Amino acid sequence: MQQSAGEMLGAAVTELARLVADRRAAALADEPDAVHQLRTAVRRIRNVLAVFRRCFDAEAAAELRGSLESYGDLLGQCRDLEVRAEHCEGAIVSVGLDDLREPLVVPLLAAHRAAHEVLVAWHRGPDVAALDALLATWSVAPPLTDRARRPAEKVATKAVRRQVERVLAATHHLDDPDHVDEAHEVRKAARRLRHAADAVSRPPASTLAGWAPTVGGLGQRIQGMLGDHRDALLLADHVREHAADVADPAPYLQLVAHAEREARQAIGGLVQAVLELRDARHP
């Protein structure tokens, strides 16, 4: 029997809800990369809800997305500081300016610890139980519309193709990756493409097994390049702010130059990835 879109999406949501539960303990223990893994699982559910919104009851989906958005914001605040500290420390080592660790890295580590404490405290409150109850309900019986009765392959193909076009439209307006708002929109679109492609690449939707992972992988490449580019620019801004308050800014400006070189290198393959996505847009 041909799989329906509802069956496909129900399996995807159930698996992602399981990942949220499985990854929570490591994130609360602040194990390396654990907050990132939990944040990614949360983002994946939100993107599945967004991409396939016509297959889900609008009111129920809005409730779950709102709860996940609040959770994701907490995780994001913690994760962004973790990345900033790691990136800053790595750049300092690369340039050989160990004296800058104290003024640049230590405050980021302290801010990360504070953000993680907020995250842990949130898990002691009532909101986590409400979120878990929603995820449990959706895992057992996601609230679907009539559209979810359609064949999974047709719904999935149309949805993923729509995300490809969304990325291409966003890149068309990206005149300069240093325009942070424009680059952010491209990165979000590429991430949503990646998550949509991953959600529909499981059997028995086997005819999508070649095309969806291909365009999803290109979305991941674009997302990764722009993410690295953004991290480098944020590092440069962080160092530049501190340089304004010191008597000898020369070492700081050396680190700024290093970060700006990293930013340029990060997007060296962006045009090629976009061209490949344009060529691969049709299954």
C-alpha positions as CSV (number, residue, x, y, z in Angstrom):
1,M,0.0,0.0,0.0
2,Q,1.2,3.5,-0.9
3,Q,2.3,5.5,2.1
4,S,0.3,8.6,2.9
5,A,1.7,12.0,3.8
6,G,0.2,11.7,7.2
7,E,2.0,8.4,7.8
8,M,5.3,9.9,6.6
9,L,4.9,13.0,8.8
10,G,3.7,11.1,11.8
11,A,6.8,8.9,11.7
12,A,9.0,12.0,11.3
13,V,7.5,13.8,14.3
14,T,7.6,10.8,16.5
15,E,11.3,10.2,15.7
16,L,12.2,13.9,16.3
17,A,10.2,14.0,19.6
18,R,12.2,10.9,20.7
19,L,15.4,12.8,19.9
20,V,14.4,15.7,22.0
21,A,13.8,13.5,25.0
22,D,17.0,11.4,24.4
23,R,19.2,14.5,24.0
24,R,17.9,16.5,27.0
25,A,20.0,14.9,29.7
26,A,23.3,15.5,28.0
27,A,22.3,19.1,27.2
28,L,21.4,19.7,30.9
29,A,24.8,18.3,31.9
30,D,26.4,20.7,29.4
31,E,28.3,17.9,27.6
32,P,30.2,19.0,24.5
33,D,27.9,19.8,21.6
34,A,24.9,18.5,23.5
35,V,23.0,21.7,23.6
36,H,23.5,22.0,19.8
37,Q,22.2,18.5,19.2
38,L,19.1,19.2,21.3
39,R,18.5,22.6,19.6
40,T,18.8,20.9,16.2
41,A,16.1,18.3,17.1
42,V,13.8,21.2,18.2
43,R,14.5,23.1,15.0
44,R,13.8,20.0,12.9
45,I,10.3,19.6,14.3
46,R,9.6,23.3,13.9
47,N,10.7,23.1,10.2
48,V,8.6,20.0,9.5
49,L,5.6,21.8,10.9
50,A,6.3,24.8,8.8
51,V,7.1,23.0,5.5
52,F,4.1,20.7,5.8
53,R,1.7,23.2,7.5
54,R,-1.2,22.4,5.2
55,C,-1.1,18.8,6.4
56,F,-1.5,19.8,10.1
57,D,-4.3,21.4,12.0
58,A,-3.4,25.0,12.0
59,E,-4.3,25.8,15.6
60,A,-2.6,22.7,17.1
61,A,0.5,23.3,15.0
62,A,0.7,26.9,16.1
63,E,0.5,25.8,19.7
64,L,3.3,23.3,19.3
65,R,5.5,25.7,17.2
66,G,5.1,28.4,19.8
67,S,6.2,26.1,22.6
68,L,9.1,24.9,20.6
69,E,10.1,28.4,19.6
70,S,10.4,29.4,23.3
71,Y,12.4,26.3,24.0
72,G,14.6,26.9,21.0
73,D,15.4,30.5,22.1
74,L,16.7,29.3,25.5
75,L,18.8,26.7,23.8
76,G,20.0,29.2,21.2
77,Q,21.2,31.7,23.8
78,C,23.3,29.0,25.5
79,R,24.6,27.5,22.3
80,D,25.6,30.8,20.6
81,L,27.7,31.7,23.6
82,E,29.3,28.3,23.6
83,V,30.2,28.6,19.9
84,R,31.5,32.2,20.3
85,A,33.8,31.1,23.2
86,E,35.1,28.1,21.3
87,H,35.7,30.1,18.1
88,C,37.4,32.9,19.9
89,E,39.7,30.6,21.8
90,G,40.6,28.8,18.6
91,A,41.4,32.0,16.8
92,I,43.5,33.2,19.6
93,V,45.5,30.0,19.5
94,S,45.9,30.2,15.7
95,V,47.2,33.7,15.8
96,G,49.3,33.1,18.9
97,L,47.9,35.8,21.1
98,D,47.4,33.9,24.3
99,D,47.2,37.1,26.4
100,L,43.9,37.9,24.8
101,R,42.2,34.9,26.3
102,E,41.5,36.5,29.6
103,P,39.7,39.6,28.3
104,L,38.0,38.0,25.3
105,V,37.2,34.3,26.1
106,V,36.6,34.3,29.9
107,P,33.6,36.7,29.8
108,L,32.0,34.5,27.1
109,L,32.5,31.4,29.2
110,A,30.9,33.1,32.1
111,A,28.0,34.3,30.0
112,H,27.6,30.7,28.7
113,R,27.5,29.3,32.2
114,A,24.8,31.8,33.2
115,A,22.7,31.0,30.1
116,H,23.0,27.3,30.8
117,E,21.8,27.9,34.4
118,V,18.7,29.6,33.0
119,L,18.2,26.6,30.7
120,V,18.5,24.2,33.6
121,A,16.1,26.3,35.7
122,W,13.5,26.3,32.9
123,H,13.5,22.5,33.0
124,R,12.4,22.7,36.7
125,G,9.4,24.7,35.8
126,P,5.9,23.8,34.4
127,D,6.7,24.7,30.8
128,V,8.7,21.6,30.1
129,A,5.9,19.4,31.2
130,A,3.5,21.2,28.9
131,L,5.9,20.8,26.0
132,D,6.5,17.1,26.7
133,A,2.7,16.6,26.9
134,L,2.3,18.2,23.5
135,L,5.1,16.1,21.9
136,A,3.6,12.9,23.4
137,T,0.2,13.7,21.9
138,W,1.6,14.5,18.5
139,S,3.7,11.3,18.6
140,V,0.6,9.2,19.2
141,A,-1.9,11.0,17.0
142,P,-0.7,14.1,15.1
143,P,-3.6,16.4,14.2
144,L,-3.8,16.0,10.5
145,T,-5.9,17.6,7.7
146,D,-7.4,15.9,4.7
147,R,-4.4,16.9,2.7
148,A,-2.3,14.4,4.8
149,R,-4.3,11.6,3.1
150,R,-2.5,12.3,-0.2
151,P,0.3,10.1,-1.3
152,A,3.5,10.8,0.6
153,E,5.7,11.0,-2.5
154,K,3.6,13.7,-4.2
155,V,3.3,15.9,-1.1
156,A,7.0,15.4,-0.2
157,T,8.2,16.2,-3.7
158,K,6.1,19.4,-3.9
159,A,7.2,20.5,-0.4
160,V,10.9,20.0,-0.9
161,R,10.9,21.6,-4.4
162,R,9.2,24.6,-2.8
163,Q,12.0,24.9,-0.2
164,V,14.6,24.7,-3.0
165,E,12.9,27.6,-4.7
166,R,12.8,29.5,-1.4
167,V,16.6,29.2,-1.1
168,L,17.2,30.2,-4.6
169,A,14.9,33.2,-4.3
170,A,16.7,34.3,-1.1
171,T,20.2,33.9,-2.7
172,H,19.0,36.0,-5.7
173,H,18.7,39.0,-3.3
174,L,21.9,38.3,-1.5
175,D,24.1,41.0,-3.0
176,D,26.7,40.8,-0.2
177,P,27.0,38.0,2.4
178,D,28.2,40.7,4.8
179,H,24.7,42.0,4.8
180,V,23.8,40.1,7.9
181,D,20.0,40.2,7.6
182,E,20.0,39.0,4.0
183,A,22.5,36.2,4.8
184,H,20.5,35.2,7.8
185,E,17.4,34.7,5.6
186,V,19.4,32.5,3.1
187,R,20.8,30.5,6.0
188,K,17.3,29.9,7.5
189,A,15.9,28.9,4.1
190,A,18.8,26.5,3.5
191,R,18.4,24.9,6.9
192,R,14.7,24.4,6.3
193,L,15.4,22.8,3.0
194,R,17.8,20.4,4.7
195,H,15.4,19.5,7.4
196,A,12.5,19.0,5.0
197,A,14.7,16.8,2.8
198,D,15.8,14.7,5.7
199,A,12.2,14.2,6.9
200,V,11.1,12.7,3.6
201,S,14.1,10.6,2.8
202,R,13.1,7.6,4.9
203,P,11.7,4.5,3.3
204,P,9.2,3.7,1.9
205,A,9.4,7.0,0.0
206,S,12.3,5.4,-1.9
207,T,11.9,7.2,-5.1
208,L,12.9,10.4,-3.3
209,A,16.0,8.7,-1.8
210,G,18.3,10.1,-4.4
211,W,16.9,13.6,-5.1
212,A,15.9,14.7,-1.7
213,P,19.2,13.9,0.0
214,T,21.0,15.7,-2.9
215,V,19.2,19.0,-2.5
216,G,19.2,18.6,1.2
217,G,22.9,18.2,1.2
218,L,23.3,21.3,-0.9
219,G,21.1,23.1,1.6
220,Q,23.4,21.9,4.4
221,R,26.5,23.2,2.5
222,I,24.9,26.6,2.0
223,Q,23.8,26.7,5.6
224,G,27.2,25.7,6.9
225,M,29.1,28.2,4.8
226,L,26.9,31.1,5.8
227,G,27.0,29.9,9.5
228,D,30.8,29.9,9.5
229,H,30.8,33.2,7.8
230,R,28.4,34.7,10.4
231,D,30.5,33.2,13.3
232,A,33.6,34.8,12.0
233,L,31.9,38.2,11.6
234,L,30.5,38.0,15.1
235,L,34.0,37.2,16.4
236,A,35.4,40.2,14.6
237,D,32.7,42.4,16.1
238,H,33.4,41.0,19.6
239,V,37.1,41.7,19.4
240,R,36.6,45.1,17.8
241,E,34.4,46.2,20.7
242,H,37.1,45.2,23.2
243,A,39.8,46.9,21.1
244,A,38.1,50.2,21.6
245,D,38.7,50.2,25.4
246,V,42.4,49.3,25.5
247,A,45.6,51.3,25.3
248,D,47.2,49.1,22.7
249,P,44.6,47.8,20.3
250,A,47.2,46.3,17.8
251,P,46.9,42.7,19.0
252,Y,43.1,42.9,18.9
253,L,43.1,44.3,15.4
254,Q,45.4,41.5,14.4
255,L,42.7,39.1,15.6
256,V,40.0,41.1,13.9
257,A,41.9,40.7,10.6
258,H,42.2,36.9,11.2
259,A,38.4,36.7,11.7
260,E,37.7,38.7,8.6
261,R,39.9,36.4,6.6
262,E,38.0,33.4,8.0
263,A,34.7,35.0,7.0
264,R,35.9,35.5,3.4
265,Q,37.2,31.9,3.2
266,A,34.0,30.5,4.6
267,I,31.9,31.6,1.7
268,G,34.4,30.7,-1.0
269,G,32.2,27.9,-2.3
270,L,28.8,29.6,-1.9
271,V,28.2,30.5,-5.6
272,Q,29.1,27.0,-6.7
273,A,26.7,25.4,-4.2
274,V,23.9,27.7,-5.3
275,L,24.5,26.8,-9.0
276,E,24.5,23.1,-8.1
277,L,21.2,23.6,-6.2
278,R,19.7,25.4,-9.2
279,D,20.7,22.5,-11.5
280,A,19.3,19.9,-9.1
281,R,16.0,21.6,-8.4
282,H,13.9,19.1,-10.2
283,P,13.7,15.3,-9.3
